[in-house]
Amino acid sequence: MLTPVPPAPEQVKTWDEALTRVRQRSTDLRSAEAGVTRAQGRWRQSLGLLLPNARATAGLGVDVLHPDVPSAAGGGVVGGGTSAPPGVKVPSAPLGTLSASLTQSIIDISAWRGLSSAKATEAASVANLQDVQRRLTQGLAQVLVATVAAERAAEINRVGLRQALERQALTQRSFELGAGTQLDVVRVSQDVAVARQSLVAGDEQLRRTRESLGLSLGEDHGVGVTPDFNLAGLVEQTRQECAPLQDLSARSDLVAQRANVDAARESRRQASAGYLPTLGLSTTLLGFTTDPGFGRFATWNVSAVLSVPLWEGGQRGGLVREREGIEQQAAQTLEANRRNVSVEVSRARRGVEVAEALLKTAAESLELADRTDRLTRRAFEVGRGSSLELVQSGSALRQAQLALILREFELVQARLDAFLTEARCDW
């Protein structure tokens, strides 16, 4: 069990390498980018309702029962016939038709509100993408710190087991020489079993953190870090990718929530504007084939269309109420998120001071535990100490060693959180 855990088949050497792999393989990032594309498509659809719409239609119609009678595609008989004077162009049989239409909205308040809503949705999706980039940066930093900490903890667990085995050998020798009792041997053996349990649990935690790092990097297997990974400079490296915010309200998730509120408000106004009349312009050009000749244009009309909604069975009122509820939900989500961000930032700022104080006390505890263990072993060797004291001092030393390692990495993590909770990351 003193043999170290085999290294991961794949290892990360630098922060830049890890961040590059996240950019290339993160499903969360791809999903957020797809959200931006979707919002842009919705805005273009909304704009299309306000721009001119042109359409051309061609058809060929044959009356199966009366092949000599000109019949337009889609049904309907076209006047003319074979009895027309010579030289006069009449509709041909079969009859080919060509129509072109152009429509333009002139006054449509609802469509303009829909365009504003789509624009706000697009802004929200862009801000959400920036927030995903920030959270991915923070998550990657956290899992890297956790992996390095697990690697170090596994190493400390092996050192602790080795020390427990040395105490066991010392106690066994004392028992064989008649200076100890069977109870001393049992106590120290129990301490060895506890050290082995800690080692097994630490190795499993190491494997889990490697798997978490692999998932963060877009892999389906565990990924480790090289022994020379520069964890101390991780905070400075993240500062190169992200910039601190001057105002907390400019954080990406809050910007996205405010844009969602704006989108919901404009969407509700769009539904309310459905009660208003709309005015549009339409023109249609119609032509058909003739005999003799190739064909001619028969009509070209231009019309203005005024549409006044009268009664829709209450559907419009229901739509307005539904979107009012969506707007209220978006507003409450914004307020809840604002409160959470405020508390998160306060905790992150306070966390650095707490981590520094805990690291200082952990270092003092380790120094005292080490001195106590050395004195206890010396006293036990000369016959002045008991096995219980030996076990207790060894257990306290292992715990102090692990606590110091964890506090060191907690300080790095606290500094990262304090910076990234108030930062903007643009990849």
C-alpha positions as CSV (number, residue, x, y, z in Angstrom):
1,M,0.0,0.0,0.0
2,L,3.0,2.3,0.2
3,T,3.3,2.2,-3.6
4,P,2.0,5.5,-5.0
5,V,-1.1,5.6,-7.1
6,P,-0.2,5.1,-10.8
7,P,-0.1,8.4,-12.7
8,A,-3.0,9.3,-14.9
9,P,-2.7,8.2,-18.6
10,E,-3.0,11.8,-19.6
11,Q,-1.6,14.8,-17.7
12,V,-1.9,18.6,-17.9
13,K,1.3,20.6,-17.8
14,T,0.2,24.2,-17.8
15,W,-2.8,26.4,-17.2
16,D,-2.9,27.6,-20.8
17,E,-3.0,24.0,-22.0
18,A,-6.0,23.2,-19.8
19,L,-7.8,26.3,-20.8
20,T,-7.3,25.7,-24.5
21,R,-8.8,22.2,-24.1
22,V,-11.8,23.6,-22.3
23,R,-12.4,26.1,-25.1
24,Q,-12.2,23.3,-27.7
25,R,-14.2,20.6,-26.0
26,S,-16.6,22.1,-23.4
27,T,-20.2,21.2,-24.1
28,D,-21.4,24.1,-21.9
29,L,-19.5,26.5,-24.0
30,R,-20.9,25.0,-27.2
31,S,-24.4,25.2,-25.8
32,A,-24.0,28.8,-24.8
33,E,-22.7,29.7,-28.3
34,A,-25.6,27.8,-29.9
35,G,-27.9,30.0,-27.7
36,V,-26.4,33.1,-29.2
37,T,-26.9,31.7,-32.7
38,R,-30.5,30.9,-31.8
39,A,-31.1,34.4,-30.5
40,Q,-29.6,35.9,-33.6
41,G,-31.9,33.8,-35.7
42,R,-35.0,34.9,-33.7
43,W,-34.0,38.6,-34.2
44,R,-33.6,38.1,-37.9
45,Q,-37.1,36.5,-38.1
46,S,-38.6,39.4,-36.2
47,L,-36.9,41.9,-38.5
48,G,-38.3,40.0,-41.5
49,L,-41.8,40.9,-40.5
50,L,-40.9,44.6,-41.0
51,L,-39.0,44.3,-44.3
52,P,-40.6,43.9,-47.8
53,N,-41.6,40.4,-48.6
54,A,-41.6,39.4,-52.3
55,R,-42.9,36.2,-53.8
56,A,-43.1,34.8,-57.3
57,T,-45.4,31.9,-58.3
58,A,-45.5,29.9,-61.6
59,G,-48.0,27.3,-62.6
60,L,-49.3,25.2,-65.5
61,G,-53.0,24.1,-65.5
62,V,-54.9,21.6,-67.7
63,D,-58.6,20.9,-67.6
64,V,-58.7,17.1,-68.0
65,L,-62.4,17.0,-68.9
66,H,-62.2,19.9,-71.3
67,P,-58.6,20.1,-72.7
68,D,-59.4,23.0,-75.0
69,V,-60.6,25.3,-72.2
70,P,-57.9,27.4,-70.5
71,S,-57.7,26.5,-66.8
72,A,-55.4,28.1,-64.3
73,A,-53.3,26.1,-62.0
74,G,-55.2,25.5,-58.7
75,G,-58.6,25.7,-60.4
76,G,-60.7,28.3,-62.2
77,V,-61.5,28.9,-65.9
78,V,-59.9,31.8,-67.7
79,G,-62.0,33.6,-70.2
80,G,-61.1,33.7,-73.9
81,G,-61.8,30.7,-76.1
82,T,-61.3,29.7,-79.7
83,S,-64.0,32.0,-81.1
84,A,-61.9,35.2,-80.7
85,P,-61.1,37.2,-83.8
86,P,-57.9,36.4,-85.7
87,G,-54.8,38.0,-84.3
88,V,-56.3,38.6,-80.8
89,K,-54.3,37.0,-78.1
90,V,-56.4,34.6,-76.0
91,P,-55.4,32.4,-73.0
92,S,-53.8,29.2,-74.2
93,A,-54.7,25.7,-73.3
94,P,-52.9,24.3,-71.3
95,L,-52.5,27.6,-69.5
96,G,-49.3,28.8,-67.8
97,T,-49.5,31.5,-65.2
98,L,-47.0,33.7,-63.5
99,S,-47.7,36.0,-60.5
100,A,-45.4,38.2,-58.5
101,S,-46.4,39.9,-55.2
102,L,-44.8,42.4,-52.9
103,T,-46.0,43.3,-49.4
104,Q,-44.6,45.9,-47.0
105,S,-45.7,46.6,-43.5
106,I,-46.1,50.3,-42.8
107,I,-47.6,50.5,-39.3
108,D,-47.3,47.4,-37.1
109,I,-46.5,48.2,-33.5
110,S,-46.6,44.6,-32.4
111,A,-43.9,43.6,-34.9
112,W,-41.7,46.5,-33.6
113,R,-42.1,45.3,-30.0
114,G,-41.3,41.8,-31.1
115,L,-38.1,43.0,-32.7
116,S,-37.1,44.8,-29.4
117,S,-37.8,41.7,-27.5
118,A,-35.6,39.6,-29.8
119,K,-32.8,42.1,-29.5
120,A,-32.9,42.0,-25.7
121,T,-32.9,38.2,-25.9
122,E,-29.8,38.3,-28.1
123,A,-28.1,40.6,-25.6
124,A,-29.0,38.2,-22.8
125,S,-27.6,35.2,-24.7
126,V,-24.3,37.1,-25.3
127,A,-24.0,38.0,-21.6
128,N,-24.9,34.4,-20.7
129,L,-22.0,33.2,-22.9
130,Q,-19.6,35.5,-21.1
131,D,-20.9,34.2,-17.8
132,V,-20.4,30.6,-18.9
133,Q,-16.8,31.5,-19.9
134,R,-16.3,33.0,-16.4
135,R,-17.8,30.0,-14.7
136,L,-15.8,27.6,-16.8
137,T,-12.6,29.4,-15.9
138,Q,-13.5,29.3,-12.2
139,G,-14.5,25.7,-12.4
140,L,-11.3,24.7,-14.2
141,A,-9.2,26.5,-11.6
142,Q,-11.1,24.8,-8.7
143,V,-10.7,21.3,-10.1
144,L,-7.0,21.9,-10.8
145,V,-6.5,23.0,-7.3
146,A,-8.5,20.0,-6.0
147,T,-6.5,17.6,-8.1
148,V,-3.1,18.9,-6.9
149,A,-4.4,18.9,-3.3
150,A,-5.6,15.3,-3.7
151,E,-2.2,14.3,-5.2
152,R,-0.4,15.9,-2.2
153,A,-2.9,14.4,0.3
154,A,-2.3,10.9,-1.1
155,E,1.4,11.4,-0.7
156,I,0.9,12.6,2.9
157,N,-1.3,9.5,3.7
158,R,1.5,7.2,2.6
159,V,4.0,9.1,4.8
160,G,1.5,8.7,7.7
161,L,1.2,5.0,7.0
162,R,4.9,4.5,6.9
163,Q,5.3,6.3,10.2
164,A,2.5,4.2,11.7
165,L,4.3,1.0,10.5
166,E,7.5,2.3,12.1
167,R,5.7,2.8,15.4
168,Q,4.2,-0.7,15.1
169,A,7.7,-2.2,14.6
170,L,9.0,-0.2,17.6
171,T,6.2,-1.4,19.8
172,Q,6.6,-5.0,18.6
173,R,10.3,-4.9,19.4
174,S,9.6,-3.4,22.9
175,F,7.1,-6.2,23.5
176,E,9.5,-8.9,22.4
177,L,12.1,-7.4,24.8
178,G,9.6,-7.4,27.6
179,A,9.3,-3.6,27.9
180,G,5.8,-3.5,26.5
181,T,2.5,-5.3,26.7
182,Q,0.2,-7.0,24.3
183,L,-2.2,-4.0,24.8
184,D,0.5,-1.7,23.4
185,V,0.9,-3.8,20.3
186,V,-2.9,-3.9,19.7
187,R,-3.2,-0.1,20.1
188,V,-0.5,0.6,17.6
189,S,-1.8,-2.0,15.2
190,Q,-5.2,-0.3,15.4
191,D,-3.5,3.0,14.5
192,V,-2.0,1.3,11.4
193,A,-5.4,0.1,10.4
194,V,-6.8,3.7,10.7
195,A,-3.8,5.0,8.6
196,R,-4.6,2.4,5.9
197,Q,-8.2,3.5,5.9
198,S,-7.2,7.1,5.3
199,L,-4.9,6.0,2.6
200,V,-7.5,4.1,0.7
201,A,-10.0,6.9,1.0
202,G,-7.4,9.4,-0.1
203,D,-6.5,7.3,-3.2
204,E,-10.2,7.1,-4.2
205,Q,-10.6,10.9,-3.7
206,L,-7.6,11.3,-6.0
207,R,-9.1,9.2,-8.7
208,R,-12.4,11.1,-8.4
209,T,-10.7,14.5,-8.8
210,R,-8.8,13.2,-11.8
211,E,-12.1,12.1,-13.3
212,S,-13.6,15.6,-12.5
213,L,-10.6,17.2,-14.2
214,G,-11.1,15.0,-17.2
215,L,-14.8,15.9,-17.5
216,S,-13.9,19.6,-17.3
217,L,-11.4,19.1,-20.1
218,G,-14.0,17.3,-22.3
219,E,-12.7,13.8,-21.7
220,D,-14.4,10.6,-20.5
221,H,-11.4,9.4,-18.5
222,G,-9.3,10.7,-15.6
223,V,-6.7,13.4,-16.3
224,G,-3.9,14.3,-13.9
225,V,-1.5,17.1,-13.5
226,T,2.3,17.0,-13.8
227,P,4.4,17.2,-10.6
228,D,5.8,20.6,-11.8
229,F,2.4,22.2,-12.4
230,N,2.7,25.8,-11.3
231,L,-0.2,26.1,-8.9
232,A,1.3,29.1,-7.1
233,G,1.0,31.3,-10.2
234,L,-2.5,30.2,-11.0
235,V,-4.1,33.4,-9.7
236,E,-1.8,35.6,-11.9
237,Q,-2.5,33.4,-14.9
238,T,-6.2,33.8,-14.5
239,R,-5.7,37.6,-14.4
240,Q,-4.4,37.4,-17.9
241,E,-7.6,35.8,-19.1
242,C,-10.1,37.8,-17.1
243,A,-10.4,41.4,-16.1
244,P,-11.7,42.7,-12.7
245,L,-15.1,44.6,-12.8
246,Q,-15.4,48.2,-11.7
247,D,-19.0,47.7,-10.8
248,L,-20.5,44.5,-9.5
249,S,-23.8,45.1,-11.5
250,A,-21.7,44.6,-14.7
251,R,-21.2,41.0,-13.9
252,S,-22.3,38.8,-16.8
253,D,-25.0,36.8,-15.1
254,L,-26.7,40.0,-13.8
255,V,-26.4,41.6,-17.2
256,A,-28.1,38.5,-18.7
257,Q,-30.9,38.6,-16.2
258,R,-31.6,42.3,-16.8
259,A,-31.7,41.6,-20.5
260,N,-34.1,38.8,-19.9
261,V,-36.4,41.2,-18.0
262,D,-36.2,43.6,-20.9
263,A,-37.0,40.9,-23.3
264,A,-40.0,39.8,-21.2
265,R,-41.3,43.3,-20.9
266,E,-41.1,43.9,-24.7
267,S,-42.7,40.6,-25.3
268,R,-45.6,41.6,-23.1
269,R,-45.9,44.9,-24.9
270,Q,-45.9,43.0,-28.2
271,A,-48.9,41.0,-27.0
272,S,-50.7,44.2,-25.9
273,A,-50.0,45.9,-29.2
274,G,-51.9,43.1,-30.9
275,Y,-55.1,45.0,-30.1
276,L,-53.9,47.9,-32.4
277,P,-54.7,48.0,-36.1
278,T,-52.0,47.5,-38.7
279,L,-51.5,49.1,-42.1
280,G,-49.7,47.5,-45.0
281,L,-49.1,47.9,-48.7
282,S,-49.5,45.1,-51.2
283,T,-48.9,44.9,-55.0
284,T,-49.5,41.9,-57.3
285,L,-48.6,41.4,-61.0
286,L,-50.3,38.6,-62.9
287,G,-49.4,37.2,-66.3
288,F,-50.4,34.1,-68.4
289,T,-49.5,32.4,-71.6
290,T,-51.5,33.3,-74.8
291,D,-52.2,31.9,-78.2
292,P,-50.8,33.3,-80.4
293,G,-47.7,34.7,-78.8
294,F,-45.7,33.9,-75.7
295,G,-47.9,35.6,-73.1
296,R,-49.0,38.8,-71.6
297,F,-49.5,40.5,-68.3
298,A,-53.1,40.8,-67.4
299,T,-53.3,42.8,-64.2
300,W,-51.1,44.8,-61.8
301,N,-52.8,46.0,-58.7
302,V,-51.6,48.1,-55.8
303,S,-53.6,48.1,-52.5
304,A,-53.4,49.4,-49.0
305,V,-54.6,47.0,-46.3
306,L,-55.9,48.2,-43.0
307,S,-56.4,45.3,-40.5
308,V,-58.4,46.0,-37.3
309,P,-58.7,43.2,-34.7
310,L,-62.2,42.9,-33.3
311,W,-62.6,39.7,-31.4
312,E,-60.3,36.7,-31.0
313,G,-62.2,34.7,-28.5
314,G,-60.0,36.0,-25.6
315,Q,-56.8,34.6,-26.9
316,R,-55.1,37.9,-27.0
317,G,-56.0,38.7,-23.4
318,G,-54.8,35.3,-22.3
319,L,-51.5,35.9,-24.1
320,V,-51.0,39.3,-22.4
321,R,-51.6,37.8,-19.0
322,E,-49.2,34.9,-19.7
323,R,-46.4,37.3,-20.7
324,E,-47.1,39.5,-17.7
325,G,-46.4,36.4,-15.6
326,I,-43.2,35.7,-17.5
327,E,-42.1,39.3,-16.9
328,Q,-42.7,39.0,-13.2
329,Q,-40.9,35.7,-13.0
330,A,-37.9,37.3,-14.8
331,A,-37.9,40.2,-12.5
332,Q,-38.0,38.0,-9.4
333,T,-35.2,35.8,-10.8
334,L,-33.1,39.0,-11.3
335,E,-33.6,40.1,-7.7
336,A,-32.8,36.6,-6.3
337,N,-29.7,36.4,-8.5
338,R,-28.6,39.9,-7.4
339,R,-28.9,38.9,-3.7
340,N,-27.0,35.7,-4.3
341,V,-24.2,37.5,-6.1
342,S,-23.9,40.0,-3.3
343,V,-23.6,37.3,-0.7
344,E,-21.2,35.3,-2.9
345,V,-18.9,38.3,-3.3
346,S,-19.0,39.0,0.4
347,R,-18.1,35.4,1.2
348,A,-15.3,35.4,-1.4
349,R,-13.7,38.5,0.0
350,R,-14.0,37.3,3.5
351,G,-12.8,33.8,2.5
352,V,-9.2,35.0,1.8
353,E,-8.8,36.4,5.3
354,V,-10.3,33.2,6.8
355,A,-8.0,31.0,4.7
356,E,-4.9,32.9,5.7
357,A,-5.8,32.7,9.4
358,L,-6.5,28.9,9.1
359,L,-3.3,28.3,7.3
360,K,-1.3,30.1,10.0
361,T,-3.0,28.1,12.8
362,A,-2.5,24.8,10.8
363,A,1.2,25.6,10.5
364,E,1.5,26.1,14.2
365,S,-0.5,23.0,14.9
366,L,1.8,20.9,12.7
367,E,4.9,22.2,14.4
368,L,3.5,21.4,17.8
369,A,2.2,18.0,16.6
370,D,5.6,17.1,15.2
371,R,7.4,18.1,18.4
372,T,4.9,16.1,20.5
373,D,5.4,13.1,18.3
374,R,9.2,13.2,18.5
375,L,9.1,13.6,22.3
376,T,6.5,10.8,22.7
377,R,8.5,8.4,20.6
378,R,11.7,9.2,22.6
379,A,9.8,8.7,25.9
380,F,8.4,5.4,24.7
381,E,11.8,4.2,23.6
382,V,13.2,4.8,27.1
383,G,10.2,3.3,28.7
384,R,8.6,6.5,30.1
385,G,5.7,6.7,27.7
386,S,2.7,4.5,27.0
387,S,1.5,3.1,23.7
388,L,-1.7,5.1,24.0
389,E,0.3,8.3,24.0
390,L,2.3,7.0,21.0
391,V,-0.8,6.3,19.0
392,Q,-2.4,9.6,19.9
393,S,0.7,11.6,18.9
394,G,1.0,9.8,15.6
395,S,-2.7,10.3,14.7
396,A,-2.5,14.0,15.6
397,L,0.6,14.4,13.5
398,R,-1.1,12.8,10.4
399,Q,-4.1,15.0,10.9
400,A,-2.0,18.1,11.2
401,Q,0.0,17.3,8.1
402,L,-3.2,16.8,6.1
403,A,-4.8,19.9,7.6
404,L,-1.8,22.0,6.6
405,I,-1.9,20.7,3.0
406,L,-5.6,21.4,2.7
407,R,-5.3,24.9,4.2
408,E,-2.6,25.8,1.7
409,F,-4.8,24.8,-1.2
410,E,-7.8,26.4,0.3
411,L,-5.9,29.7,0.4
412,V,-5.1,29.4,-3.3
413,Q,-8.8,28.5,-4.0
414,A,-10.0,31.5,-1.9
415,R,-7.8,33.9,-3.8
416,L,-9.1,32.5,-7.1
417,D,-12.7,32.8,-6.0
418,A,-12.2,36.3,-4.7
419,F,-10.9,37.4,-8.1
420,L,-13.2,35.4,-10.4
421,T,-16.5,36.3,-8.6
422,E,-15.9,39.9,-9.6
423,A,-14.3,39.4,-13.0
424,R,-15.2,39.3,-16.6
425,C,-13.8,36.6,-18.8
426,D,-13.7,37.1,-22.6
427,W,-12.2,34.2,-24.6
